[in-house]
């Protein structure tokens, strides 16, 4: 791959009249500029940033080629074009237009994706979309332009918040995200631990497989078992059995249900299974535990 062009270099290849620039307001990795363009036929080298084009004034037939064949559509106010980074592109349009450009750095997008999905993102690619009608992106774009143009107290915070909202929206709807397989070393993230614990509690009455639990964290079963032992100090199977015993204890304290029914509600195969596991964890039988609680 050749050299990627910067935001500053783009006008050399797409010459237009610069109307507005967010350089003094927002983060450099979330830069907004507004241009007026005459009819043009241009080639743009691969860019280091993702580009979101929002059409503000004028209507025109837009032709674009990124990879493969040319795409053609009618664009005007309310329409948005997305261009992924590191791809050369050809653009051709026949009427005057005014557009806003939002340039988002790959580092920002990867960081945002990791936080939004609570998984370590490796790379991101935007879908090749010449024209979408997205009221959320259109509204955010106009609000960002307004913040840059008018300023005011808290303008920087407002601008950055809008740019973050746009980034998350794009990641949800218009991006392919590649995630890194989690390291098998160390503890779970707090969010993953909470998801695991909630899943076990919600499914305690049935058999829970190691594969199910590993899928929660996008781990292989071997990776999950290693991390689980580091985090909880026991094997997943032992933890699940412990939670089943805890559920059985809850029923034994509160209910007068038959032991065979408590066994099924707590996820054991039968009363014999409950008795065996309960004795292992509690050093007494369920009947003895119930008598102790009521005595």
N, C-alpha and C positions, 0 to 999 in steps of 0.2 A: 504494500500500500504506500502511495506517495505521501507527500506532506499534506496535512489537513489545514484548510484555511481557517482563519480566525474571524470573529465578528467584524473587526476593523477592515479586513481584506475583502469582505463580501461585496461592498459597493464597487470595487474594481471590476467585478464580473456582472453585477446587477446594478448598473448606475441609475440612481434616482435622486429626487430631492428629499433630503432628510428634514423631517418636520419636528421630530421629538425624540429624545433619548433619555433613558432612565439612569444613566451612569451616575448621576449625583444623588439618586434616591434609593435604589435597591441594590441588592447583592450583585456582584459582577457575574456570578454563575446563573443569574435569572434576569437577563438584560432584555429590555423592551425598546424597540425603535419603531417610529412611524415614517413611512416613505410615500411619496407620490411618484408614480411611474407613468411614463409615456408608453405607447405600444412598443413591444420589444420582442426580440428573439435572442435568447442568451443561453450560454452554457456555464454552469457553476461547478467548480471542482468540489471534491468531498470536503465537508465541513467538520470541524471538531465538535460542534454542538448539534443538538436536536433543534429543529425549527418548527414553530407553529405560526402559520400565517392566517390572520383574521382580516377579512375584506370589509372595509369601512365605507368607501365611497366609490361609485361607479360599478358598472356591470360589463363583463366581457366574457368571450369564449376563451377558456384557458386550456392550453395543451401542455402536457408535461410527460417527460420520460425519465424514469430513474433506472430501472433495469427492464429489459424486454421491450415490448411495444409501447407506442405513445398512448397516453390516456387523454381524453378530451371531455370537458364539461363546462357548463355555464356557471360562473361565480359572480357573486355580488354581496351586498351587505348581509351579514348573518352567516355567511359561508366560512368554512375553515379548511385549510390545507395542512397536512402533516407531512414532514420530511424527516426521515431518520438520519442519524449522523453517518459520516464516513462513506457516503454514496454520492457520486457525481450525478448531476441532473441537468436536463434541458428543459427550458421554459419558453413558451411562445404565447403572447396575447395581443389582442387587436385594438383595445380601447384604453383610455386613461383610467387609472385606478389609484386609490389610496388604501394602503394596507398597514397593519401593525405586525411586526415580527417579534415573537418571543423566543429568545435563544436560551436553551437550558443545557447546562454542562452535563456530561455523562457522570461525573463524580456526584453531582447533586442528585441525579435521577437514581443512581445505584443506592445512595444513602437513603433517599426517600422510600424506595422500594423495600429496602431491608427493614425500615421502621414500619412501613404500612402493612407488610405481610408477615412481619416478625420472623423473617428467614433471611439468611445472608445472600443477597443478590450478587451475581457475577457480571452479567451483561444484560443490556436492554436494547431492543430494537422496536422502533415505531412501525406500525403498519403503513403500507404505501397507499395513502388516501388523498386523492386530489381534491375531493369536495365532500364535506360532511356538514349537516345542519345540526349543530349542537348548541342548544340555548345556554347551557352552563358555561361552555367555553366562550361563547360570544359575550355573555354578561361579564365574565371575569376579565376578558380582554378590554372591554370598554371601561370597566372600573379601574383597571391598571393605568390606562391612558389618562383617565380623569385625575388619578392621584399624581401622576407625573406632571400633568399640565397645570393643576391648580395648587398642589402642595397642601400645606396645612399641618396642624399638630398631629403627631403620630403617623405622618405620611409614610415614613420608611417602614414602620411596623405593619401598616395596612397593606402596603405594596408587597412586602415579603409574604404576608399571610395569604394574599390573593394568588401569588405565584406558587406557593405551596399547594393551595387548593387546586390550581390548574394541574400541577404535576401529579397529584394523587388521582385526580379524575382521568387524566390521560393514561396513567399506569393501569387503572382498573378497566378501561374500555378499549384502548387503542395501542397496546404495547404487548410484546412478547418478552417475558422476563425469564432469564436463566438463573436458577438458584444453585448455590454451592451445597453439596452434601455436607451435613453437619459433622464436625469432628467427633470421633468416638471418645475423645478424652474430655475430662472435666465434667462439671455439673450441667443440668438442664438450665435453660433460661427460665426465669420466673413464670413467664407466660406459658411455656411448654409444660412446666410442672403443674401449673393450675389446670391446664387442659387435660393432662393425664389423670389427675386426681378426680376432676369432675366427670370424666368419661367412665372411670371405674365406678364411682358412686351411682351414676345414672344407669349403669348396665350390670349392677351387682347381682341381679337375680338370674343371670345366665352365664354361660361359659365365655370368658373373655380371652381371646387369643393374643399371643405375642405379636403376631402380624398386625392386628388391629391397633395395638398400642404404638408400634413402631411407625405406622403410617401417620399418626398424629404429628410426629416430629419430622417426617420425611427422612427417616433413618432406615438402614437395613436392620434386620432383627438382631444381628450380632452387635452392631454399633449401639442399638438401643439398650440391649442387655448390659453392655459395659457402662454406658452412661448412667443407667438406672442404678446399678450397684454403687457407683461413686456417689450419686445424689442421695439415695435412700438407705444405703448400707445393707441391702438385701436384694435377692433376685425378684424380678417382677411377679413370678408365680407366688412367692412367699408374701409379697405385699398384698396381692389380690386376695389370697386366703385370709390374711389378717383383717382386711376390710369386710370380708364376708362374716368372719367371726364377730367383728364389731357390730355389724347389722343384726346378727342373731342375738347378741347381748341386748341390743335396743328392744327387740321384740320380746325377749324374755322378761325384761323389766316392766314393760308397758302392757303386754297382751297376755291373754289366757289362751292363746291359740295352741292347738296340739303341736308337739315337737316336729312331727312330720311336715306340717304346713309351714312352720318356721324355717325348716330346712330348705324347702323349695323357695320361699320368699327371699332367703339369704343367699341363694345361688348354689346350694349343695345338691348333689344327685339324689340323696335320700336321707332319712334320719340316721342311718348307720354312718354315712359319710360325715354328717354334722357332728355326731358323737366323737368320731375319731379325730377330726381336725380340731374341734373345740377343746378336747382334752389336751392335745398337743400344745395349744396356745395358752390355755387358761388353767391347766393342771386340775381340772374338775370336769364333770359332765354337765351338759346343759340343764339337766334336772336339778343337779346340786347347785348350780349357779342361780336358778330360779328360786329355789328354796331359800338360798342365802339372801336374795334380794327381798323376798317377802317375809322372811323371818325376822 
